[in-house]
């Protein structure tokens, strides 16, 4: 694996991910964990990401419809050290364009009766 340009390929995909191709962000974040000691399966996965980028290079998002100002809302979620194998945190995000429906807030609430009695 020493002759394979694994780190170079990871860097190239990260550059593409920054602006024009955020769709590969999660995949490349997983594959970049193995830069110190990549195996054959990791190299195959990186080549598949490169193939995906090549095959979808002509696809893009078009925002249109209304001539009003475009409204984009971002929703994020994160977990702190929930991966039991290596205690890594994970996060995710979703962008919503010109939202038409009402937002519903979700809050984690405790079901402990003692806690509820103290806070009531």
Buried (B, 14 or more C-beta within 10 A) or exposed (E): EEEBEBEEBBEBBBEBBEEEBEBBBBBBEEBBEBEEEBEEEBBEBBEEBBEBBEEEEEEEEEEEEEEEEEEEEEEEEEEEEEEEEEEEEEEEEEEEEEEEEEEEEEEEEEEEEEEEEEEE
